């Protein structure tokens, strides 16, 4: 009997839950069916969470960064847990001396850095409320957040400070910016001319160390952070998360790890922080690492140099998002294909052997791990023992690849800002793919009918519906938006996610759709663009893709960012080798070839006729956070993409007509 045939039940219905028309019964993790876990031992707040890490790790490494000299990054320089504890207390005391009081708002406008974590920890200790400003939210959203929260203080780097100074006429409440790096007299003069006070992070620390002001520590139900959703459409909403909300996530990971069902962060582990600390995903990951006393090393700030940072740091836990993991998969597979011959045959044999092993719950192979997969493991530093993917769906093929190539436990989590990134997660020992696991042990989950999309809790073989979650990680409210809060949180405390899922025959959740992320073509066919993009993105010539359609058109079109390396290789083979990547993207011959390739590829991968794109526009500029086409977790912003490529979309439809 194979592993997958054992039919372990990962979640079960809540005992004595009533039958309610139009919805399924709530389900809980089968390992903890009788209660919902609130917090881990000895830590009810994020400050107590930090103290737990200090007590575990003491003088061991905590926060590390690479010093850049003459454009070259040196080795990691570390501060210990005890050193950071002193700096955090001093900074919090310094803020108090400036007049900061408990439950007041502190803005943080930084990429992931040691100072970011120290500022946030100071907020946790002194019961201030942090409000992250996303590095790439866009000017309009930054203005909206600062004004809605009536923010007076904001921590910045000099470049981010200039952005705020240039916006000052639209930011009436902003009074003080705290700069973590060096700034010149011109910067100071500009701030003075705008009646903005400029303070230095280190100076506030120093002042706080003299006649230290004691902290008024937060309680579990106090607000820890107002985390604005990056969103793929519309104005961001401020998700109010309490200390209890975030600690429930830490508790769930620890509770499962103690039972051998999840990775267990410890003082022997190293985590690389490159995802935005302003996003709830990295926020709760960091909290989990701190509880275990993990060393956290930060990237240089440039994702193009991330692999260099990884090689230097050699992390043991790698937390990522599907878009980056997809690129690892694509590059490895393209490299194997390019080698061909014996090397390709050996890789295929090794891959198939380990794929068969996954059915038995095995991620290791005594020979192939050494002979074939060791160079791939080295790409992540060679020490990774656990990989977690979250923030967006990841394909079955890529999940299998990660387990096979890296010979480690690979977990997929599912959550949202509104539930502190904590809803479900796959468990240790489950090497099957295509699901996001059972509920975390701090929440319960149910499905409610969406009749207009033909999803019901009575569907066979699996009940389907909108995913709703209730429990300790569910947010308190949207900041100053009572109507939006009422739409998302019903009277019984259920948070309506807007995602569609079903329970498989082992009680694991499978995400299949989005209530709002769906549209009709003119003949009435429903289109799920995420599904179509997830297929096309696997084509070797596709780096990024945005599939578009609407109810006034009979077919789909797409904006494609080709894979530069693969396109240049194809061009060389087809007498176009003298052209640059930019020139190739504007070449009609290239466009025609790629379109026909995608049409053929869609058919091979069982896309329906109306799901296959009928025209494409090629662009050499990648979708990124900088051009406001990706969220900080690298999800496509459809609304912004539609606006940016408005003219190209019109032209593509005109060509079809």
LORODREN-879501 format. One line per 3 residues: number of its first residue (from 1); their letters; for each residue x, y, z of C-alpha. Coordinates in steps of 0.02 Angstrom, whole numbers, plus 32768, in hexadecimal, padded with zeros to 4 digits. Each point is the difference from the previous one (the first is absolute). Layout:
BEGIN
NUM> A> X/Y/Z; ...
END
This chain:
BEGIN
1> XXX> 8000/8000/8000; 8049/80A9/7FCD; 800D/8093/8075
4> XXX> 7F74/805C/7FA6; 7F8D/7F6B/8018; 800D/8004/80BD
7> XXX> 7F7C/8089/7FFF; 8035/805A/809E; 7F79/8079/8034
10> XXX> 804F/80AB/8017; 7F64/805D/8037; 7F59/7FCE/804A
13> XXX> 7F58/8054/8017; 7FE4/805A/80A4; 7F9E/7F90/8075
16> XXX> 7F4A/8030/8019; 800B/808E/7F80; 7F4F/8024/7FC1
19> XXX> 7FC8/7FE0/7F4E; 7FE6/80AB/7FB1; 7FB1/800C/7F53
22> XXX> 8077/8044/7F7E; 80A3/7FD4/8057; 806B/7F6E/8037
25> XXX> 802E/7FD8/80B2; 809B/8053/8048; 809D/7F96/8000
28> XXX> 8097/8001/8072; 80AC/7FB1/7FF8; 7FEA/7F48/802B
31> XXX> 8093/800B/8079; 7FA6/8082/8069; 7F44/7FEB/7FE7
34> XXX> 7FBF/8037/80AB; 804E/80AD/8014; 8056/808E/7FA6
37> XXX> 80B1/8029/8038; 8018/80B6/8036; 80B9/801E/8023
40> XXX> 80A1/7F9F/8018; 8049/7FDF/80AD; 803C/809D/805B
43> XXX> 7FD3/807A/7F76; 7F56/8054/7FF3; 803F/809D/7FA7
46> XXX> 8085/8027/7F7E; 806F/804E/8085; 7FF6/7F62/806A
49> XXX> 8024/7FA2/7F5F; 80A2/8065/7FF0; 802E/7FDE/80B5
52> XXX> 7FEA/7F46/7FE0; 807B/800D/7F6F; 807B/8061/806C
55> XXX> 7FF5/7F7E/808A; 801E/7F74/7F83; 8089/804F/7F97
58> XXX> 8055/807E/8074; 80A8/802E/7FB3; 7FE1/7F9E/7F60
61> XXX> 7FE5/8057/7F59; 7F5C/805B/7FE4; 8005/8088/7F7A
64> XXX> 8082/7FFD/7F75; 8025/806F/7F6C; 8089/8013/7F7C
67> XXX> 8066/809F/7FFE; 8017/8047/7F50; 80AA/804C/7FD8
70> XXX> 8029/8040/7F52; 7F66/7FA7/7FC1; 8038/7F57/8044
73> XXX> 7FA2/7FA5/8089; 806B/7FBA/808D; 7FDA/7F72/8078
76> XXX> 7F6A/8008/8075; 8016/806B/809B; 7F97/7FC8/8093
79> XXX> 7FAD/8045/809B; 7FCE/7F86/8089; 7F55/7FF0/804F
82> XXX> 803F/8053/809E; 804F/8090/7FA0; 7F60/801D/7F9E
85> XXX> 7F99/7FF7/80A0; 8062/8093/8047; 7FF3/8065/7F5F
88> XXX> 7F45/7FE0/7FF3; 7FE2/8039/80B3; 8069/809D/7FE4
91> XXX> 7FA6/802C/7F5F; 7F56/7FE9/8052; 8038/806B/8092
94> XXX> 803F/8084/7F88; 7F58/8005/7FA7; 7FAA/8013/80A9
97> XXX> 8070/8094/8027; 7FC5/8050/7F5E; 7F4F/7FF8/8044
100> XXX> 7FCB/7F5C/7FB3; 7F77/7FAD/8067; 7FB9/7F4F/8000
103> XXX> 7F87/7FD9/7F71; 8042/808F/7F94; 8030/7FDE/7F4C
106> XXX> 80B1/7FEF/7FBD; 8017/7FF4/7F45; 808B/7F92/7FB9
109> XXX> 8036/8023/7F4D; 8093/7F89/7FE7; 8031/7F63/7FA3
112> XXX> 802A/7F68/806C; 8093/8037/806E; 803B/7FE5/80B4
115> XXX> 7FBF/80AE/8029; 7F54/7FCF/7FC2; 7FF9/7F6D/8079
118> XXX> 8045/8067/8090; 7F80/808A/7FE4; 7F74/7F81/7FFB
121> XXX> 803E/7FAA/809D; 8007/80A8/8058; 7F4A/801A/7FD0
124> XXX> 7FD7/7F55/8049; 805B/8027/80A3; 7FBA/80AF/8019
127> XXX> 7F52/7FDA/7FBB; 800E/8074/7F6A; 7FA1/7FD2/7F61
130> XXX> 806B/7FE9/7F66; 7FBE/802B/7F54; 806D/7FBE/7F73
133> XXX> 800A/8060/7F5E; 8023/7F8D/7F6F; 809B/802F/7F9F
136> XXX> 7FA0/7FF3/7F5C; 7F4C/8026/802F; 8000/809B/7F96
139> XXX> 7FF3/80B8/802E; 7F42/8003/8008; 7FF7/7F6E/807A
142> XXX> 808A/8047/806E; 7FA2/80A5/8008; 7F5F/7FA5/802A
145> XXX> 804E/7F99/808D; 805B/8091/8052; 7F65/806E/7FFD
148> XXX> 7F86/7F78/8037; 806C/7FD3/8096; 802B/80B8/8021
151> XXX> 80B6/7FCA/8009; 8076/807D/8053; 80A2/7F99/800A
154> XXX> 804D/7F90/7F7A; 80A4/7FA0/7FFB; 8055/8009/7F56
157> XXX> 809E/7FEE/7F9B; 803A/80A0/7FAD; 7FB8/7FD1/7F57
160> XXX> 7F56/7FD8/804B; 8009/809F/8068; 8012/8066/7F61
163> XXX> 7F61/7FAF/7FBD; 7FA1/803A/809A; 804D/80AE/7FFB
166> XXX> 7FCD/8013/7F4A; 7F4E/7FD2/8033; 7FFA/806E/809C
169> XXX> 7F7C/8076/7FBB; 7F89/7F6A/7FFD; 8033/7FBD/80AC
172> XXX> 7FC1/807E/8081; 801A/7F93/809A; 80B4/7FC8/7FDE
175> XXX> 8076/805C/8075; 809C/7F96/801B; 8068/7F87/7F9A
178> XXX> 8081/7F8F/8053; 808D/7FD3/7F89; 8065/7F5F/8014
181> XXX> 808E/802C/7F87; 8069/809A/7FD7; 7FB3/809E/7FBA
184> XXX> 804F/80A3/7FC6; 7FE1/80B7/8024; 7F95/8013/7F65
187> XXX> 7F89/7F7C/8044; 7FF8/8059/80A8; 7FE2/80A9/7FAE
190> XXX> 7F72/7FBA/7F97; 7FAE/7FB4/809A; 8013/80A3/8061
193> XXX> 7FB0/8062/7F73; 7F69/7F8D/800E; 7FF8/8008/80BF
196> XXX> 8030/7F49/800E; 8071/7FCC/808E; 808C/7F87/7FD1
199> XXX> 8044/7F8B/8086; 8085/7F79/7FFA; 7FD6/7F4D/8033
202> XXX> 80A5/7FE9/805E; 7FED/80A7/805B; 7F53/7FCD/803E
205> XXX> 804D/7F5F/8041; 808A/805F/805A; 7F85/807A/804E
208> XXX> 7F92/7F6F/8037; 8090/7FAE/805C; 8013/8098/8074
211> XXX> 7F80/8000/808E; 7FA7/7F6F/7FB0; 7F41/8008/7FF8
214> XXX> 7FAC/7F5C/802D; 7F86/7FB3/7F85; 7F46/7FE6/8012
217> XXX> 7FF8/7F54/7FB2; 7F75/7FCD/7F8A; 7F78/7F84/802C
220> XXX> 7FC2/7F76/7F8C; 7F69/8061/7FC0; 8060/80A1/7FE0
223> XXX> 801F/8030/7F4B; 80AD/7FCF/7FC5; 7FFC/803A/7F4B
226> XXX> 7F8C/804B/7F7F; 8037/7F9E/7F68; 7FBD/804B/7F5F
229> XXX> 7FD2/7F83/7F7A; 8068/801B/7F66; 7F6A/7FC4/7F9E
232> XXX> 7FF5/7FDA/7F47; 7F79/8083/7FE8; 7FBE/809D/8052
235> XXX> 8031/8063/809B; 8060/7FA0/8086; 7FA3/7FD3/809F
238> XXX> 8051/8008/80AC; 7FF4/7F55/8051; 8005/8015/80BD
241> XXX> 8061/7F6F/804C; 8015/7FE7/80BA; 808F/7FAD/805C
244> XXX> 7F8E/7F6A/801A; 7FDD/7FF1/7F45; 80B8/7FF0/7FD3
247> XXX> 8030/7F96/8096; 7F78/7F84/7FD0; 8065/7FDD/7F62
250> XXX> 80A0/7FE8/8064; 7FA0/7F8D/8075; 7FBE/7F95/7F73
253> XXX> 80AE/7FE4/7FB5; 804A/7FD6/80AA; 7F71/7F8D/8031
256> XXX> 800F/7F9D/7F5E; 80BF/7FFB/8006; 7FFC/7FB7/80AF
259> XXX> 7F9A/7F70/7FB7; 8075/7FE6/7F6F; 7F8A/8049/7F7E
262> XXX> 805A/80A0/7FD3; 80AE/804B/7FF5; 8041/8038/80AA
265> XXX> 8066/80A2/7FFB; 808D/7FFC/8080; 80A2/8059/8030
268> XXX> 805B/7F92/7F81; 7F9C/8048/7F6F; 801F/8091/7F89
271> XXX> 7F76/805D/7FA2; 801D/8076/7F6E; 7F8C/8096/8001
274> XXX> 7FE2/8048/7F53; 7F42/8005/7FF6; 7FB9/80A7/803A
277> XXX> 7FF6/800C/80BE; 7F6B/8073/7FE1; 7F9C/7F6C/7FBF
280> XXX> 7FA5/7F90/807B; 8052/7F63/7FB8; 80B0/8036/8031
283> XXX> 7FBF/8053/809F; 7FBE/7F5D/8047; 8092/7F9A/7FBC
286> XXX> 8076/8075/805D; 7F9C/7FEE/80A0; 8009/7F42/7FF0
289> XXX> 80BC/8007/7FE5; 8018/8074/8096; 7FA1/7F8B/8074
292> XXX> 807A/7F75/7FD1; 809C/806D/8012; 802A/7FF4/7F46
295> XXX> 8088/806A/7FAE; 7FB5/8075/7F7C; 806E/8040/7F74
298> XXX> 7FC3/8089/7F8C; 801D/800D/7F46; 805C/8095/7FB5
301> XXX> 7F5E/804C/7FC2; 8015/7FC7/7F4C; 7FA5/7F61/7FCC
304> XXX> 807A/7FEC/7F6F; 8088/7FE1/8081; 7F95/7F8D/806D
307> XXX> 8059/7F60/7FCB; 80A5/8050/8032; 7FB8/8028/80AB
310> XXX> 7FBE/7F4F/800F; 80AA/7FB7/7FD3; 8051/8069/8088
313> XXX> 7F7C/7FE4/8086; 7FD8/7F48/7FDD; 7F51/8002/804D
316> XXX> 7FB3/7F64/804D; 7F4B/803B/7FEB; 7FCB/804B/7F5A
319> XXX> 7F5A/805C/7FFB; 7FCA/803C/7F56; 7F73/8025/7F87
322> XXX> 7FCC/7F9E/7F64; 8041/807C/7F7F; 80B2/7FEF/8040
325> XXX> 7FF2/7F43/8017; 7FB8/7FF2/7F50; 809B/8056/7FBD
328> XXX> 8072/7F84/805A; 7F9B/7F73/7FB1; 8003/8050/7F53
331> XXX> 80BC/8021/8002; 802B/7F4F/8039; 7F8E/7FAF/7F80
334> XXX> 803E/8070/7F74; 80B4/7FD8/8030; 7FDE/7F46/7FFB
337> XXX> 7FAF/800E/7F55; 8091/8068/7FBE; 8080/7F7D/8037
340> XXX> 7FA3/7F71/7FAE; 8052/7F58/7FE4; 803A/7F96/8092
343> XXX> 7FEA/808E/807D; 7F49/8015/7FD3; 7FE3/7F44/8002
346> XXX> 804E/7FF1/80AD; 7F9B/8092/8045; 7F5F/7FB7/7FBB
349> XXX> 8026/7F55/804A; 802B/804C/80A9; 7F66/8070/7FFD
352> XXX> 7F89/7F72/7FD6; 804B/7F91/8086; 7FE8/8084/8085
355> XXX> 7F53/802B/7FBF; 7FCD/7F4C/8021; 804B/8011/80AD
358> XXX> 7F8E/8093/8027; 7F6B/7F8A/7FF9; 804E/7FA2/8092
361> XXX> 8025/809E/8062; 80BA/8005/7FD7; 8061/809B/7FCC
364> XXX> 80AD/7FAF/8009; 805F/7F8B/7F8C; 80A9/7FBB/8034
367> XXX> 804E/800D/7F53; 7FA5/8083/7F99; 800B/8085/8089
370> XXX> 80BD/7FF6/7FF7; 8019/7FE4/7F45; 7F7A/8070/7FB1
373> XXX> 7FAD/8075/807B; 8092/803E/806C; 8029/8092/7F87
376> XXX> 7F4A/8037/8005; 7FFE/8000/80BF; 809D/806A/7FFB
379> XXX> 7F9D/808C/7FAC; 7FAB/8020/80A7; 80A2/7FF2/8063
382> XXX> 7FFD/7F44/8019; 7FBA/8000/80B3; 7F46/801A/7FE5
385> XXX> 7F99/7F82/8063; 7F53/804A/7FE8; 7FAC/8069/7F79
388> XXX> 7F5B/805C/8018; 7F9D/8049/7F70; 7F74/807B/8022
391> XXX> 7FA7/80A0/7FCC; 7FBF/7FB6/7F5C; 7FD8/7F55/7FB4
394> XXX> 808F/7F93/7FC2; 7FF0/7F78/7F7D; 8008/7F46/8025
397> XXX> 8095/7FED/7F8B; 8068/8082/805B; 7FD5/7FB9/80AD
400> XXX> 8036/7F52/7FC6; 809E/804A/7FB4; 8031/8057/80A2
403> XXX> 7FEE/7F60/8064; 805E/7F9B/7F7F; 808D/8079/7FD9
406> XXX> 8022/8041/80B0; 7FD8/7F61/8061; 7FAC/8063/808A
409> XXX> 7F57/8019/8050; 7F9A/8079/7F98; 7F67/8052/804B
412> XXX> 7F79/8066/7FAC; 7FA1/807D/8069; 7F61/8060/7FD9
415> XXX> 7FC4/809C/8057; 7FDA/80B8/7FED; 802A/80A1/8059
418> XXX> 7F54/7FF6/8052; 802D/7F5E/8059; 80B6/802D/8023
421> XXX> 8038/7F8E/7F72; 7FC0/7F6F/8067; 7F77/7F92/7FB8
424> XXX> 8042/7F57/7FC3; 80A9/7FAB/7FE6; 8038/7F58/7FBF
427> XXX> 8053/7F90/8081; 80A2/7FA0/8010; 7FF8/7F55/7FB0
430> XXX> 7F7C/8030/7F80; 8060/7FFF/7F5C; 7F6A/800E/7F8F
433> XXX> 7FDF/80A5/7FA6; 7F6C/8063/7FC0; 7FB9/8033/80A9
436> XXX> 8029/807C/808C; 7FE8/7F88/8092; 7F87/8002/8093
439> XXX> 7FD2/8094/8070; 8083/8044/8074; 7FDC/7FD0/80B4
442> XXX> 7FCF/80B2/8030; 7F6C/800B/7F87; 7F6D/7FA1/7FBA
445> XXX> 7FC8/8007/7F4B; 7F5C/7FE8/7FA4; 7FC0/800F/7F4D
448> XXX> 7F64/8061/7FD3; 7F9F/7FF0/7F5E; 801E/8074/7F6C
451> XXX> 7F69/7FD1/7F96; 8022/807F/7F76; 80A3/7FA3/7FDC
454> XXX> 7FB3/7F53/8019; 8067/7FD8/809B; 7FA3/7FB0/8091
457> XXX> 8029/7FA6/80A1; 7F9A/7F6C/7FC2; 8067/7FE6/7F60
460> XXX> 8042/7F52/7FD7; 807F/7FB9/800E; 803F/8093/8068
463> XXX> 7FA3/808E/8058; 802D/80A9/7FB5; 7FE3/80B5/802D
466> XXX> 8048/80A4/803E; 8083/7FE6/8087; 7FD4/804D/80A8
469> XXX> 806F/8000/809A; 7FE2/8021/80B8; 807C/7FFD/808F
472> XXX> 808B/8057/805D; 8060/8040/7F67; 7F6B/8058/7FB1
475> XXX> 8013/80BD/7FF8; 7F9D/807A/806A; 7FC7/807C/7F7B
478> XXX> 802F/8068/7F69; 8042/80A4/8043; 7F78/8086/7FF9
481> XXX> 7F9C/7F99/7F83; 7F6A/7FB7/805E; 7F9F/7FD6/7F62
484> XXX> 8091/7F9E/7FB5; 8018/7FAA/80A8; 7F4A/7FCA/8002
487> XXX> 8012/7FB8/7F51; 8097/7F96/802F; 7FD5/7FD1/80B4
490> XXX> 7F52/7FBD/8022; 7FA3/8009/80A6; 8041/7F55/8034
493> XXX> 80B6/802E/7FE7; 801B/7FA8/7F59; 8077/8057/7F89
496> XXX> 7FCB/7FEC/7F4B; 809E/7FEC/7F99; 7FBA/8012/7F4F
499> XXX> 805D/7F61/7FCE; 7FAA/7F61/7FC3; 803B/7F56/803A
502> XXX> 7FCF/7F4D/8023; 802C/7F7A/807F; 8057/7F6A/7FB2
505> XXX> 7FE1/7F4F/803D; 8085/8016/8087; 7FBB/80A1/8045
508> XXX> 8080/8073/7FAF; 7FCF/80A5/7FB1; 8015/801A/7F45
511> XXX> 7FF3/80B2/7FB9; 7FA9/8002/7F57; 7FBB/80AD/7FDF
514> XXX> 7FE3/80B1/803A; 7F53/8049/8019; 802D/80A5/7FAC
517> XXX> 8096/7FCF/7F95; 7F97/7FBA/7F74; 7FB2/804A/7F65
520> XXX> 7F93/7FD0/7F6B; 8026/8009/7F48; 7F7C/8041/7F88
523> XXX> 7FB9/7F51/7FE0; 7FEA/7FE6/80BC; 8095/7F8F/8026
526> XXX> 804A/8018/80AD; 80BC/8022/8003; 8077/7FE4/8092
529> XXX> 809C/805E/7FC9; 806F/7FBF/808E; 7FE6/7F4E/7FC5
532> XXX> 802C/802A/7F4C; 809A/8064/8032; 803C/7F72/806F
535> XXX> 8006/7F91/7F64; 804F/807C/7F87; 8086/8035/807E
538> XXX> 804D/7F52/7FEF; 8028/801C/7F48; 80BC/8015/7FEE
541> XXX> 7FF0/80A4/7FA0; 7F8D/8052/8080; 8048/805F/8093
544> XXX> 7F60/805B/8033; 7F50/8008/7FB8; 7F61/8064/801B
547> XXX> 7F64/7FB2/7FB2; 7F71/8078/7FDE; 7F4E/7FF8/7FC2
550> XXX> 7F56/804D/8021; 7F48/7FE9/7FDE; 8005/806A/7F61
553> XXX> 8080/7F91/7FAB; 7FF4/7F4B/7FC3; 80B5/7FCF/8025
556> XXX> 8098/8018/806E; 809F/8063/7FE1; 80A0/8007/8064
559> XXX> 8092/8070/802C; 809D/7F95/8003; 80AD/8023/8046
562> XXX> 806C/7F7E/7FA7; 808C/7FA3/8056; 8096/8063/7FC3
565> XXX> 807E/7F72/7FFF; 7F8F/7F86/7FA6; 7FC5/8082/7F82
568> XXX> 80B2/8034/7FD5; 802D/7F49/7FE7; 7F6A/7FE7/7F8D
571> XXX> 802B/809F/7F9F; 80B1/7FC3/7FE1; 7FBB/7F5E/7FB9
574> XXX> 7F88/805F/7F8F; 8071/8081/7FAF; 7FD0/808B/8079
577> XXX> 809A/7FF5/806D; 8038/80B2/7FDD; 7F66/804B/8051
580> XXX> 7FF9/8035/80B7; 7F7D/7FBE/8079; 7FA0/80A4/7FF1
583> XXX> 8004/7FF6/7F42; 7FC6/7F4B/8001; 7F69/802E/806B
586> XXX> 7FCB/807A/7F78; 801E/7F88/7F70; 7F63/7FBF/7FA8
589> XXX> 8053/7F5A/7FD6; 8026/7FE2/80B8; 7F51/8031/8033
592> XXX> 7FB3/7F8A/7F7F; 806E/7F6F/8035; 7FDB/8018/80B9
595> XXX> 7F45/8010/7FE2; 7FF9/7F5E/7F9D; 806B/7FAB/8084
598> XXX> 7F87/8036/8089; 7F69/7FC8/7F9C; 804F/7F55/7FE8
601> XXX> 8039/7FFA/80B5; 7F52/802B/803F; 7FB4/7F71/7F9C
604> XXX> 8083/7F85/803F; 7FD8/8034/80B3; 7F44/7FE7/7FE8
607> XXX> 7FC9/80B6/7FFF; 7F54/8016/7FB5; 7FF5/805D/7F5C
610> XXX> 7FC1/80A0/8053; 808D/7FF6/8082; 808A/8009/7F7D
613> XXX> 8045/80AE/7FDD; 7FE0/803E/7F4F; 807E/808E/7FFD
616> XXX> 8097/803B/8063; 8066/809C/801C; 80B6/7FE9/8032
619> XXX> 8058/8076/8078; 80B5/7FFB/8036; 7FDC/8059/80A6
622> XXX> 7FD4/7F81/808A; 7F69/8016/8071; 8045/803C/80A6
625> XXX> 7FD6/805A/80A1; 805E/8097/7FBE; 7F88/8017/7F6D
628> XXX> 7F6B/7FD7/8071; 7FD0/7F60/7FA4; 802A/7F87/808D
631> XXX> 7FD0/7FFF/80B8; 808D/7FED/8080; 7FDF/7F44/7FFD
634> XXX> 8012/8005/7F41; 7F49/7FE5/7FD4; 7FC6/8055/7F61
637> XXX> 7F9D/80A0/8017; 7F7B/7FE3/7F7B; 7FAC/80A7/800C
640> XXX> 80A3/805F/7FF0; 803A/7F8E/7F71; 7F5D/801F/7FA4
643> XXX> 801A/80BC/800F; 80B9/7FFD/7FD1; 7FE4/7F95/7F65
646> XXX> 7F5B/804F/7FCE; 803D/8037/7F53; 8057/7F5A/7FDD
649> XXX> 7F61/7FA1/802F; 7F99/806A/7F88; 807F/7FE1/7F75
652> XXX> 8002/7F44/801D; 7F43/7FF5/7FF3; 8002/806F/7F65
655> XXX> 807D/7F88/7FAE; 7F91/7F6B/8028; 7F69/8058/7FB7
END
